[in-house]
Amino acid sequence: MKDLKVRQSRFEIGITLLLLVLALSPALFSGSGSIFAFGHLFFLGTLAALLLEACRRLHRLAGTLLFAVFTALLGTEVVTYRLTGLHLNGFTFGLLFEEDALNNIGVTVLLPLVLAGVIVVSFLLAFGRPNPAQRFRLRWLTLLCAAFLAFTQLAYAVLYYQAVPGALETRRKLPFFSAPHRYYIVRALDPILGPRSSNPFANPVPSPTAGTSTPPALEIPEKRNVLLVVMDSVRAKDMVADPGLAPNLASLAEKGRLTLKHYAASNCTHFSMFSMFTGKLPSGFGAARQRGESIGFVRTLQANGYETTSAEALSLDWYNLSNMLFSGVTRYVAEAKSFVEKDRFVTDTTIRLLNASHDQPYFHLAYYNGAHFPYGNLDPVLGIVGGTVESYRGAIKAMDDEIGRLLKAVGPKAAHGELVIMITADHGESVFEDGVIGHSSALTDEQLIVPFASMGANDLPPPTSQLEVADYLFSQLGLSRTVETSPVILSNCSVEVPTGFAVIDEGTRADFLYEDGILSPVAPPDKIMPPKAIQLRAAHILTNRMATEN
């Protein structure tokens, strides 16, 4: 590279560094991992300066435009993480490429318009400033950038190799950070730092394979009709605090069974629906998705002559769920604009289908979406209405009104033993109580504890977790099934494989990060680490179940 000197805007560098500090601040003072977090900050800072310099060599406008893009990207990262606890990474960017992405996420075309506006404003602010006399040598910037990158990667590798507590947790807090696979880290450092000390939590957990998963044929003795109602993003917390918020759901405590201590298997829809319909951990979701097979209890019902239908406020094609879980189902998907109208469609369609004459037993899924972010009507041009605790509670109330209409129409069938009704939610929701809004970010009670109600069911107690819903259903149809109440295993959301787990057993809880087939203990939401014996027992429970399901 030629030893050229190029003028550099202090304004652009200053704003870029400020946004970088804000974006990386959650990781900069996080204990032992701070050393590579600061290295990552210096690397990104010098890389930004180098790229701005290189673009200015081509044309001043190119450098200014790149600064505007940096501003929009870093600003979006800061706001997204502060509000949702999620980074801009492969998971969040991948959401945009899923079926009906904007509606599933709960945003509108206003978002790209806002980002475009930020780019334009940043460009104009930078373009109107004169070039100062400050000069940087590209050669030195390149050397500094390479040095900071090497330092950051080496620091992380050593901490990870030595299983230093908090290293992996700090990595999860860092945006725009990547490191070599565990295999290469161990192979590179074993000759230097080995032999590696034994770590009871660093035992590889077998990754789900892509082998066949054909379930054993089941013959259902009692072919009862089944209605499963799944509400999106409805947590139990608000109903516990205010029983009058959802009176129709609350009435099922007398008409049937109701628990407000039911655990979702995960804090996102595709993982929790997978576990609800298969009875398996979401660790097997990715392999099942890649196989493209039809799995779950709906397939078993179809094999026993059931008519299967669904009414969906929002299409369940999300992450290929319909191919995996609802193959062969006659699906009715709402085309209305507002959340209220979509949920009304679900109720009307469900009532029509269940009140029609049937020559065979039927299973019907009613999927409501009104309590999903932004908790109000979604205007495709002007943006969102809602996003507050009040609007969230209002969305739950509106959804409960639909449940009331549904129960009034089909409840008598359950009361006369003609229909088994199960009502639950796919996951919960954080509404700023833990500092974020939405779900998929943390294994907290807000994002995981949901209601579960039944009517027309037998005397079996309601399941504690979504992992037991399939067995609970089969028990209603005359099959002998044991519905376990403990332990409860929770899985943190990602694209295909969970990024973390929590195991609740006998009144104790242990949390783990999960990466490259390795479990790493981490503090639970209350920040109190359990004793090592409890962590070891929880890891044993989790790894045994994962191995059994592979």
N, C-alpha and C positions, 0 to 999 in steps of 0.2 A: 504494500500500500504506500502511496506517495505521502511524503511528509508535508501535507498541506495544512494550512490554517484557515478555518472558516468561522465567520462571525456567528455567535450563538445568542439567542434571545434569553436574557435572564428571566423575563416574564414567563416564557414557555417552560424553561427548566424549573423555575420556582413552583409554578402551578402543578407540574407533573410530579415533582418530588413531594409536595404537600399531599396530593391525592394518593400517592404510593404509601406514605406514612399512615394515612387514614385507613387505607385498604388493608395494610399489614398489621395495624396496631393490636388486634386481638391476639396475635401470636408473638409480638415483640417482647412481652413481659410475662411469658407463660412458663417460667421455671427453666429447667435444664435445656429445653429446646430453643431458648432465646438466641443462643449463639449462632445457629444456622438460620434463624429467622432474620437476624440483623444482616447476616451475609447475603441472604436472598434480597433484602431491601437494597443493599448497596449494588448488587448485581443488576436488579431491575432499573435502578437509577442510572447507572452507567450505560446500560443497554439502551435506555430511552434517549439519553444524551447522544449516544453514538448514532442511533437511527435518525434522530433529528438532524445531526450534522451531515450524515450521508445524503439525506433528502435535500438539504439546502445546497449541497454541491450540485445537485441536478437543477434545482430551481427554488427560489425562495418560497413560491406558492406551494410546492410539494412539501417542504418542511412545515409550513403553517397548517396545511391540511392534515398532515400526520399528527401534529399537536392536537388538532380538533378531535381526531379519532381517539387519541389517547385519553383526552378529557372525558369524552362520552363513555368509553370503556371503563375507565377507573371510577368515574362517578356512578355508573350503573352498578359496579361491583360493590362500592361502599354502601349504596342505598339498599341493594338487594340483600346483602349480608346482615345489615343492621335490622331490616324489617323481617326477613324470613329465616335467617340463620343458614342460608344456602349461598355457596359461592357460584360465580360464573365458571363452570367447568363442563366436562363432557356430559354430565347428568343434566344440568340445567339447559345447556344448548341443545342437547338431544331431545328435550321435551318439545322443542319447536318443530321437530320433524315427525312427531307422532300424529296420529289421526285426530283431526279437529282440535289442533293444539291450543289455539287461543281460548276457545271455550272451556277446554279441560283445565287450563291453568287459571282461568278467571280474569284475563286481561283482554283488551281490545286493540284495534288498529291505532288507538291513541298512543300506545307505547312506542312503536317505531317512529311516529310523528314527533314525539317528545325527544327521542334520541337524535333524530335529524335536526331538530331545533337546537339542541345542545351543540352539535357539531357546527352548525352555521354560526351561532353566537360566539363560540370559542374561536372559530376562524376569523371572524370580523374583529374580535378584541385583539388577537395576535397580529393580524395583518395591519392594523392601524398604528402599531408601535414601531418606532425606528430601531434599526439594528444597533446595539451597543458595541463598544470597542472590545468587549470580552472575547477572547479567542481560545479555542481548545485544539490540541493536536489530536488528529484522528488516530495516530499510532498509539499514543498513550491511552486514549479511551479504550481502544481495542484490547490492549494489554491489561488494563484495570478490569474490564468486563470479564475477560477470561480468568483472571486471578480470583475475582469474587465468585465466579461460577464454580471454580475448582474448590475453593475454600468451603462454600456452602454444601456442595455435594459430599466432600470428605467429612465435614463435621456431622452431617446427617447420617452418613454411612457408619461412622464410628459409634455414634449414639445408638443407632438402630441395632448394630451388631452386638453391642454390649447390653442390649435390652434395657436401656436407661428409661425409667418410668417417665412418661410425659412426652417422649420424643415423637411417637406416632400421633399423639393428640395435638401437639404443636403443628405437625405437618398438615393435619386436617384443617387447621385454622388458616393456613397459608394459601392465598390465591396464586394462581399461575405457577405452581410449584410441581415439579415432577422429579422422580429419582429412579435409579435402576431397580429392577426386580430383586427381591430378597436373595434369590439364587446367586446372582452376580455379586451382590454385596458380600455374602458369606464366602464365595469362592475367592474374591480379591483380598479379603482381610484375614482369612484363616492362616495363611503363611506368616502374616505379620503379627497378629494379635492372638492367634490360637494358642492352645486349645480353648475353644469357647466354653464358658461356664454353663452349666445346666440351667435351663429356664423351664419350669414346669408348665408355663403357658405358651411356650414356643413350639409346641408339637403340632406339626401340620395337620389340618383337618382336610380330609379328602374332598376335592371339589366334585360337585355333581357331574356325573358322566352323561354322555348323550346316548346311552343304551336304550333299549326298549323299556316301556313302562306299562305294558298291557296288564290291567288289573284282573284278578280272578273273577270269573263269572259269578254273579250273585242273583239268587232268585228271591224276590220280595214276597213275603207271605201275605201281608196286608196292604193292598194297593189303595192307600188313602190319597185323597187329593191334597196337594200342598201349595200354599202361597208363601213365598219368601219375599219380604219387603226389606230392601237395603236403602238406607238413607245416607247420603254422602255428607261427611264432615260433621256429624252430630255427636257431640260429646255428652257425657252424662252429668258433668259437673253442674251445669246450669239447672238441670232438673232436680238435682239433689238440693241445691240452694233455694229453688223456687218450684215446688211441685205443681203450682198452678200454671207454669209456663207451657206445659204440654199435657193438658188434662186428659186428652184421649189416650195417649200412651199410658199415663198414670192409672187410668181406669182398668188397664189390663192386670193390675195387681190383684183386683177382685175377680175379674172375668176369667183370668187365666194365671199366668206367671209373669213376673217382671223383676229383673235385677238391674241395678244401676252400677254394677261392679263387674261388667263384662269387658275382657281385654281384647282389643283388636290385635291380630297377629303382627301387624305392621302399621306404620303411620302414613301409608299411601295406598291408593286404590288398587293398583295392579298386584301388589304383594298380598294385601289383605284378602282380596277376592280369590286369589290363587289358593291361599290357605283355607279359606272358608269352604270352597268347593272341592278341595282335594284332601283336606286334613293333614297336609304336609307343610313343612317349613318353607318360607320363600327362598331358601338357599337352593331349591331345585327349580326355581322359576326360569332362570336363564336357559338351562338345558332343555326344559320342556318347551320353551318358546322356540328354540332352535330346531327342535324336532318337528314342531308344527303338528303334533298329535292332538287328538281330542281326548281329554282326560277329565276326571272329576265325577261327582255323583250324578250330574245330569246325564252323562253317558250311560250310567247304570240304570237310571230310570227309563231312558229311551229303550234300552235293551229289554226292559220288562213291560213294554207296551204303553208307556206313558206318552201322552201328548204334552209337548213342552213349548211354552211361549214366554215372551217377555215384553214389558212395556218400559221404555227407557227415556228418561228426561234428556239424557245426553248419551250418545252412542257409546257402547262398551267395546268399541274396536280399539280403545286405548291399549297400547302395548300388546296388540294381538290377542286380547282377552277373549274376544268373540270366537276366534279360531280354536283356542285351547279349550275353553270352558263351555261355550254355547253353540258348538257345531250341531247343525240339525234343528236348532231352535227357531221357531217362527217369531221374528222380532218386529216390534213396532216402536219406531224411534220418533220422538217429538220433533216437529219442525218449527214450533213457535219461537218467538224472539225472547220473551222475558222468562225468568226463572219460574215465576208464579204460573204462567201459562203452560210451561213445560210440565210442571208437576201436576197441574190440573189434567193435562192430557194423560199422564200416567194413571191417575185415579179413574178417569172416565174409561180408558181402554181396559184397565183391569176389571172394572165392574162389568163391562160389556162381555168380556171373554169368560169370566167366571159364571155369569148368569146365563150364558148360552147352554144349550143342551150338549152333552158329551157322551160319546159311545165308549170312551176309554178313560182311565184315570188321567189326571193332568197335574203338571207342575207349572207354576207361573212365577216369574220373577218381576217384581215391581221396583224399579230403580229411580229414586227421587234425588234431585240435585240442588234444590233450592237453598240449602245451608252452606253450599260451597262458596268460597271467596268469589265475589266481593260482598256476599250476603244481601243482595238486592238486585233490582233490575239492571241488566247490562245493556248499555247503549252502544251499538257497534261503531259509532262515530264520535260521540262526545265523551265516552269513557265510562267510568264506573260510578255507581251510586251505592254507598255503603262503606264497608271496611271498618266498622266500629263495633264495640261490644253491643250497643243498642241495636244496630242493624242485624247483627248475628242472632241475637235473641229474637228479634222480629222474624227472621227467616225460619228459626226453629218453630215459632208459633204458627207461621203460615203453613209449614210442612205438617205440623200436628193437625191443623184444620183438615188437610187432605187425608191424613190418616183417619180422622174422625169420619169423614164422608165414606171412606173405604170400609171401615168397620161397621158402619150403619148398614151398608149394602150387603156385605158378605159375612159379617159377624154371626148372623143366625145360622149359617152353614156350619161354622165351627162349633157353635153352642149345641148343635144337633149331631155332632160327630161326623159330619160330612167333609170337613176340611180342617187341615192343620195349618195354622197361621204362625209364622215366625217373623218377628220384626227386629231389626238391628241396624247398625251403621257400619260402614266400611272402616272408618277411623274417626278420630276426634279432630280437634282444632285448637291451636293457640291463638288467642286474641289479645296479645300484648302482656298477658300475665307473666310470662317468662321472658319478656323482652322482644318476642318475635310475633309475627302474624302468619297464619297458614299452618301447614303440616309438612311432613317429610324431613324435618330438620333435627328432631331430638326425640328420645324415647321417654317422654314426660306423660304424666297422668292426663294432662289436657289433650294430648294428641293420641292417646291410646285407650282410655277408659270410656266405654260407650254403653248405651242401653241395650238390653236384650229382653224381648217379651215374646210370649207364646199364648195361643188360644186354641182350644180343641186338642191340645197335646195330652199325653199321659202324665203320670205323676212323677216322672223322672225330673230331678232338679235341673234348672237351666245350665247350660255349659258355662264354664268360667272363661273360656278363651275361644276365639274363632277356630282354632285348631281342632276343637271338639264338635263344631257345628255339624259336620258331615255325619259323625257317629250319632249325634243327637237326633238328626233327621232319620237315619236308618232305624234307630230304636223306636221311632214313632210308627214305622212301617213293619214292625214285627220281627226285625232282625235283632239278635242278641249283641249288644254293644255296651262297652264300659266307657262312660263319659268321665274322663279324669278331671279332677279339680286342681291338681298340683303335680308337677311344677308348671308354671306358665313361662313360655319362651316368647320374647318380643324381638322383632327384627327391624333394623333401621333401613329406611328407603334408599334405593339406588336404581340403576337401570335394570340389571339382571341378577346381581348378587348383593345381598345386604352388606352394608358397610359397618354394621355393628349389631350386637345382641345384648339382651338383658335376660337373666334367669331369675324368676321369683319362685322361691321354694321354702315352705315351712316358715313363712314370715320374714325371710331374708331375701336380699336382692344383690346380685353381682352383675356388673356391666362390663362389656368387652368391645373393643374395636376389632374389626375383622378385615384383614388385607392379605392378599397373596396366600390364602389358606392358613393364616396365623391369627390366633386370638391374643389380644393384648389387654390386660385389665385396665379399666379406666373408672374414674369416680362416677357414681350415679348422679341423677339430677340434684340430690340433696348435698352433694359434694363430700359425703362421708364415705371413705373407703371401707368396705367390710373386711373382716379378718381374712387372712390368707386361706385358712381352712375352708371358709365359705366359698371363696373364689375357686378353689380347686374342685370342690364338690359341684359347683355350678358349671365349670368347664367340662367336667366329666359327664354331667347330664346332657349338656349341649352337644358335645362331640359324639356321644353314643347315639343320640337321636339322628344327627346328621349322617353318621355312618350307616345307620339302619335304613334310612330313606334313600341312600344312594343306590 
